[in-house]
Amino acid sequence: MSPRSGLLDPAAAPPEERPSVALLAVERGTASFDRVRDAAAGCRACDLWARATQTVFGAGPVPARLMLVGEQPGDKEDLAGEPFVGPAGSMLGKALEEAGIDRETAFVTNVVKHFKWRPAPGGKRRLHERPNKVEVGACLPWVESELALVQPKALVLLGATAAGALAGPKVSVTRDRGKPLPLDLAPLVVATVHPSSILRAGSGREEAYLAFVRDLQGVARRLEALAG
């Protein structure tokens, strides 16, 4: 059974076809957010599900004025089943607060919905590994479905993986961060760094954090202008 068959229930689709079936159903207006999230729980579109604890789908109000998209769940998120609840999530929450944005009003998610990891040498820790193009491509319809359902006024792409997946290879986070991007994904689209990069910034952490807050403050100002 394939999306072309007219199947409109993503949770009833074969596990390997669920992302594309879900997107088709959302585009046709026949799938709610809850139904799409339930379908994602059994996704087998790539191999990452086999080593992950669970699918980590997006969370927050639907619809929402602001949607933030990162790379993938980390160790804490994989265990909890919620996005951005680990150290990077704490950093994001702090920065949003300083930028004047209530995190509870934002929808947060990731391009990839399963945690990709490798074991730490000689230990039990699970170390993050960046998802490859095949894994990102297999998962992309899920975040496209979220975007269609959330209908944000502002979309913030956190890090190179999210920017590459949704904005394309011509967007450079380093060069284009904080600037409105000419994309039709939302009225305002902005790329910035992933908060996990701030945690890895060493002696430059404070400077990196302040730059991140400035990017989010710009988003907040432009959101207010859109509302006006």
Secondary structure in CASP SS format (residue, H / E / C, confidence):
PFRMAT SS
TARGET T0000
AUTHOR 0000-0000-0000
METHOD secondary structure of the structure
MODEL  1
M C 1.00
S C 1.00
P H 1.00
R H 1.00
S H 1.00
G C 1.00
L C 1.00
L C 1.00
D C 1.00
P H 1.00
A H 1.00
A H 1.00
A C 1.00
P C 1.00
P H 1.00
E H 1.00
E H 1.00
R H 1.00
P H 1.00
S H 1.00
V H 1.00
A H 1.00
L H 1.00
L H 1.00
A H 1.00
V H 1.00
E H 1.00
R C 1.00
G C 1.00
T C 1.00
A C 1.00
S C 1.00
F H 1.00
D H 1.00
R H 1.00
V H 1.00
R H 1.00
D H 1.00
A H 1.00
A H 1.00
A C 1.00
G C 1.00
C C 1.00
R C 1.00
A C 1.00
C C 1.00
D H 1.00
L H 1.00
W H 1.00
A H 1.00
R C 1.00
A C 1.00
T C 1.00
Q C 1.00
T C 1.00
V C 1.00
F C 1.00
G C 1.00
A E 1.00
G C 1.00
P C 1.00
V C 1.00
P C 1.00
A C 1.00
R C 1.00
L E 1.00
M E 1.00
L E 1.00
V E 1.00
G E 1.00
E C 1.00
Q C 1.00
P C 1.00
G C 1.00
D H 1.00
K H 1.00
E H 1.00
D H 1.00
L H 1.00
A H 1.00
G C 1.00
E C 1.00
P C 1.00
F C 1.00
V C 1.00
G C 1.00
P H 1.00
A H 1.00
G H 1.00
S H 1.00
M H 1.00
L H 1.00
G H 1.00
K H 1.00
A H 1.00
L H 1.00
E H 1.00
E H 1.00
A C 1.00
G C 1.00
I C 1.00
D C 1.00
R H 1.00
E H 1.00
T H 1.00
A E 1.00
F E 1.00
V E 1.00
T E 1.00
N E 1.00
V C 1.00
V C 1.00
K C 1.00
H C 1.00
F C 1.00
K C 1.00
W E 1.00
R E 1.00
P E 1.00
A C 1.00
P C 1.00
G C 1.00
G C 1.00
K C 1.00
R C 1.00
R E 1.00
L E 1.00
H E 1.00
E C 1.00
R C 1.00
P C 1.00
N C 1.00
K H 1.00
V H 1.00
E H 1.00
V H 1.00
G H 1.00
A H 1.00
C H 1.00
L H 1.00
P H 1.00
W H 1.00
V H 1.00
E H 1.00
S H 1.00
E H 1.00
L H 1.00
A H 1.00
L H 1.00
V H 1.00
Q C 1.00
P C 1.00
K C 1.00
A E 1.00
L E 1.00
V E 1.00
L E 1.00
L E 1.00
G C 1.00
A H 1.00
T H 1.00
A H 1.00
A H 1.00
G H 1.00
A H 1.00
L H 1.00
A H 1.00
G C 1.00
P C 1.00
K C 1.00
V C 1.00
S C 1.00
V H 1.00
T H 1.00
R H 1.00
D H 1.00
R C 1.00
G C 1.00
K C 1.00
P E 1.00
L C 1.00
P C 1.00
L C 1.00
D C 1.00
L C 1.00
A C 1.00
P C 1.00
L E 1.00
V E 1.00
V E 1.00
A E 1.00
T E 1.00
V C 1.00
H C 1.00
P H 1.00
S H 1.00
S H 1.00
I H 1.00
L H 1.00
R C 1.00
A C 1.00
G H 1.00
S H 1.00
G H 1.00
R H 1.00
E H 1.00
E H 1.00
A H 1.00
Y H 1.00
L H 1.00
A H 1.00
F H 1.00
V H 1.00
R H 1.00
D H 1.00
L H 1.00
Q H 1.00
G H 1.00
V H 1.00
A H 1.00
R H 1.00
R H 1.00
L H 1.00
E H 1.00
A H 1.00
L H 1.00
A H 1.00
G C 1.00
END
